[in-house]
Amino acid sequence: MPELPEVEVTRRRIEPLLVGRRIRRLETTGQSYFFLTQPARLKRRLKGRTVECLERVGKYLVLLLDDGGRLVIHLGMTGQLFGAGASSLRLLSATARAALTPEQQQSFRPDAHTHLRFRFDDDGPAVFLRDVRKFGKVLWLAPGEAHPRLERLGVDALSVTGDLLFGASRKRDTAVKSFLLDQSIVAGIGNIYADEALHLAKLRPTRRARRLTRAECEKLAEALRGVLERSIETGGSSIRDYVTPDGSDGGFQDERRVYARKGEPCCTCGTAVRRIVVGQRSTHYCASCQR
């Protein structure tokens, strides 16, 4: 988390708070592994810059600046990008929840986990990037500069086709679940949507990728696009930390068919959902529906 749908929802909803606005200053926390570009350099490079466009590349958000530079943001596992005025208990630490009254909890106040604070010339709403575990990353790229984090990504998952999956899987002896999580093949898929798409395609996550037929690859591509598009429609999955930029929860967590539903009945056949580990990742599937 967040995966492609959560990042795409974030892009669409935070765009009005970023694009066309001139950055007066950037406030940061101290140097840590969250910063691939040192905070002091970020502040210098972003001061006075106008955000011209906001793009998504796989699970990355890319701010295109008026000088040709780019600010690359990865939300990691617990990253939250939102505007001033957002309200959610998910934006508060456990300590804050216990110390604040319900009325005080309604207004977010930047804390030690708020690593970026964008202030703008128009004195309009600020934009915050918060990440409790700091597995997210922020990186500034000079005009024309490439970076392997972006260059190595495969086709965007919303554009995946059966032909692409079939061709890429021919020499892959890995489990199809691990195959889907390889960002150099298809960018944007994580644990939640790999499990959900495999269930829709009726494919067991332990199947060897190279043994998939062309027809199965077509069905899997369709399932991937379908589950991702549906999650975007519902605002993404708010299972733990994720909130939309206005502080509201997503709704797709209420439509999960297998992910994190160990022991619960399969939505299709009623068989208890199983949990196994594939490639060191928790994996959920129906032994009856998925072959």
C-alpha positions in Angstrom: 0.0 0.0 0.0 -0.6 2.4 -1.7 -0.8 0.6 -5.1 -1.7 2.0 -8.5 -5.4 2.8 -7.6 -4.5 4.7 -4.4 -1.7 6.7 -6.2 -4.0 7.5 -9.2 -6.8 8.6 -6.9 -4.3 10.8 -5.0 -3.0 12.2 -8.3 -6.5 13.2 -9.5 -7.6 14.7 -6.2 -4.4 16.5 -5.2 -3.9 17.9 -8.7 -6.0 21.1 -8.2 -3.9 21.9 -5.1 -0.6 21.6 -6.9 -0.9 22.4 -10.6 -0.5 26.1 -11.6 0.7 27.1 -8.1 4.0 28.7 -7.4 5.9 27.3 -4.4 6.9 30.0 -2.0 8.9 27.6 0.2 9.3 23.9 1.1 9.5 22.9 4.7 11.0 19.5 5.6 12.0 17.2 8.4 15.7 16.4 8.9 17.8 14.2 6.6 16.7 10.6 6.7 16.4 7.6 4.3 13.1 9.1 3.2 15.1 11.7 1.2 16.9 10.5 -1.8 17.7 14.2 -2.5 18.9 16.0 0.7 16.3 18.4 2.2 18.5 21.5 1.8 18.8 20.9 -1.9 15.1 20.2 -2.3 14.3 23.5 -0.6 16.6 25.4 -3.0 15.4 23.6 -6.1 11.7 24.0 -5.4 11.6 27.5 -4.1 9.9 29.8 -6.6 9.0 27.0 -9.0 5.5 26.5 -10.4 4.0 23.0 -10.8 3.0 22.7 -14.4 1.7 19.1 -14.4 1.2 16.1 -12.1 1.7 12.6 -13.6 1.6 9.1 -12.3 4.3 6.6 -13.4 3.5 3.2 -11.9 3.3 3.8 -8.2 5.2 7.1 -8.5 3.9 10.6 -8.6 5.9 13.0 -10.7 5.6 16.8 -10.4 6.7 18.6 -13.6 8.1 22.0 -12.8 8.3 25.1 -14.9 12.1 24.9 -15.2 12.0 21.4 -16.6 12.9 19.8 -13.3 10.9 17.0 -11.7 10.0 16.1 -8.2 9.4 12.3 -7.8 7.4 11.0 -4.9 6.8 7.4 -3.9 4.3 6.9 -1.1 5.9 3.6 0.1 3.7 1.7 2.6 2.3 4.4 4.7 2.7 7.7 2.8 -0.1 10.2 2.8 -0.3 13.2 0.5 -3.1 15.6 1.3 -4.2 19.2 1.5 -4.7 21.5 4.5 -8.1 21.0 6.0 -8.1 17.2 5.5 -9.5 15.4 8.5 -9.1 11.7 9.4 -8.0 9.7 12.3 -5.6 7.9 9.9 -3.6 11.2 9.8 -3.0 11.0 13.6 -0.5 8.9 15.5 -1.9 6.7 18.3 -0.4 9.1 20.8 -2.2 12.0 19.2 -5.5 10.2 19.1 -5.3 9.5 22.8 -4.2 13.0 23.8 -6.6 15.1 21.6 -10.3 15.6 22.2 -12.7 14.6 19.3 -13.0 18.2 18.3 -9.2 18.7 18.2 -8.8 15.5 16.1 -10.8 17.1 13.3 -8.0 19.5 12.4 -4.7 18.0 11.2 -1.6 19.6 12.7 1.8 18.7 11.1 3.8 16.3 13.3 7.2 14.6 13.3 6.1 12.4 10.5 5.1 15.3 8.1 8.3 15.3 6.0 7.2 17.8 3.3 5.1 20.9 3.6 4.4 22.9 0.4 3.7 26.6 1.0 2.5 28.6 -2.0 2.7 32.3 -3.1 -1.1 32.5 -3.3 -1.4 31.8 0.5 -3.9 29.1 -0.4 -4.1 25.7 1.2 -0.8 24.0 1.9 0.0 20.5 0.8 1.5 17.9 3.2 3.3 14.6 2.7 3.3 12.4 5.8 4.9 9.0 6.2 5.1 7.3 9.6 7.5 4.5 8.5 9.5 6.5 6.0 9.5 3.8 3.4 8.4 6.4 0.9 10.9 8.3 -1.1 11.3 11.8 -2.5 13.7 12.7 -5.3 14.5 15.8 -7.4 15.6 15.3 -11.0 17.3 18.0 -13.1 15.9 18.9 -16.5 16.4 15.9 -18.8 17.8 13.7 -16.1 16.8 10.0 -16.1 16.7 7.7 -13.1 16.5 3.9 -12.9 13.6 4.0 -10.5 11.5 5.3 -13.4 13.4 3.9 -16.4 13.2 0.3 -15.2 9.4 0.3 -14.9 7.3 -1.9 -17.3 4.0 -1.1 -19.0 1.4 0.7 -16.8 -1.0 -1.9 -15.3 -4.0 0.0 -16.7 -2.7 -0.6 -20.2 -1.6 -4.3 -19.8 -2.7 -6.7 -22.5 -2.8 -10.5 -22.7 -0.2 -10.5 -25.5 2.2 -8.6 -23.2 1.7 -11.0 -20.3 2.0 -14.0 -22.5 5.2 -12.8 -24.1 6.8 -11.8 -20.8 5.9 -15.0 -19.1 7.3 -17.5 -21.5 10.7 -18.0 -19.8 9.5 -17.2 -16.3 9.5 -20.2 -14.0 8.4 -18.0 -11.0 4.9 -18.1 -9.5 2.4 -16.0 -11.4 1.8 -13.9 -8.2 5.5 -13.0 -8.1 5.4 -12.4 -11.8 2.7 -9.8 -11.4 4.6 -8.0 -8.6 7.7 -7.5 -10.8 7.5 -3.8 -11.6 9.8 -4.2 -14.6 7.1 -6.2 -16.3 3.9 -4.4 -15.2 4.1 -1.3 -13.1 1.6 -0.5 -10.4 0.4 -3.9 -9.1 0.9 -4.8 -5.4 -0.3 -7.5 -3.1 -4.0 -6.4 -2.9 -4.7 -6.2 -6.6 -2.5 -9.2 -7.6 -4.6 -11.4 -5.3 -7.9 -9.9 -6.4 -7.1 -10.1 -10.1 -5.9 -13.7 -9.8 -9.2 -14.6 -8.1 -11.2 -13.0 -10.9 -9.1 -14.8 -13.5 -9.5 -18.1 -11.6 -5.8 -18.6 -11.5 -4.0 -20.0 -8.5 -1.2 -17.7 -7.4 1.4 -20.6 -7.3 0.9 -21.4 -11.0 4.2 -21.1 -12.9 4.0 -18.0 -15.1 5.5 -19.8 -18.1 2.7 -22.4 -18.0 -0.1 -19.8 -18.5 -1.9 -20.2 -21.8 -2.5 -17.3 -24.1 -6.2 -17.4 -23.2 -5.4 -17.3 -19.5 -3.1 -14.3 -20.1 -6.0 -12.5 -21.8 -8.3 -13.3 -19.0 -5.7 -12.2 -16.4 -5.1 -8.9 -18.2 -8.8 -8.2 -18.3 -9.1 -9.0 -14.6 -6.2 -6.7 -13.8 -7.6 -3.7 -15.7 -11.0 -4.4 -14.2 -10.1 -4.6 -10.6 -7.8 -1.5 -10.9 -10.4 0.6 -12.6 -13.0 -0.4 -10.1 -10.7 0.5 -7.2 -10.1 3.9 -8.7 -13.8 4.4 -9.0 -14.3 3.7 -5.4 -11.4 5.8 -4.1 -8.9 3.0 -3.5 -8.5 0.7 -0.5 -8.3 2.2 3.0 -7.2 -0.8 5.0 -4.6 0.8 7.2 -3.0 4.2 6.6 -4.3 5.3 3.2 -6.6 8.3 2.9 -7.6 10.4 -0.1 -6.2 13.9 -0.3 -9.3 15.3 1.4 -9.0 12.9 4.3 -11.8 10.6 3.3 -11.5 6.8 3.1 -11.5 4.8 -0.1 -14.3 2.2 -0.6 -12.7 -0.7 -2.4 -11.7 -2.5 0.9 -15.4 -3.3 1.2 -15.3 -5.2 -2.1 -12.3 -7.4 -1.6 -13.0 -11.0 -2.6 -10.0 -12.7 -1.2 -7.3 -10.3 0.0 -6.9 -10.4 3.9 -10.0 -12.6 4.1 -8.4 -15.8 5.4 -11.0 -18.3 6.7 -13.9 -16.2 5.3 -16.1 -17.7 2.6 -15.2 -17.2 -1.0 -17.6 -14.7 -2.6 -18.1 -17.0 -5.5 -18.3 -20.6 -4.1 -18.3 -20.2 -0.3 -15.1 -22.2 0.2 -12.9 -20.8 3.0 -10.2 -18.4 1.7 -6.7 -19.7 2.3 -3.6 -17.7 3.1 -0.1 -18.8 2.0 3.2 -17.1 1.4 4.4 -16.7 -2.2 7.8 -15.0 -2.7 7.8 -13.8 0.9 4.4 -12.1 0.3 1.2 -12.9 2.1 -1.2 -14.3 -0.5 -4.9 -15.2 -0.4 -6.9 -17.4 -2.8 -9.7 -19.8 -3.1 -8.6 -23.4 -3.6 -11.9 -24.3 -5.3 -12.2 -21.4 -7.8 -8.5 -20.9 -8.6 -6.6 -23.6 -10.6 
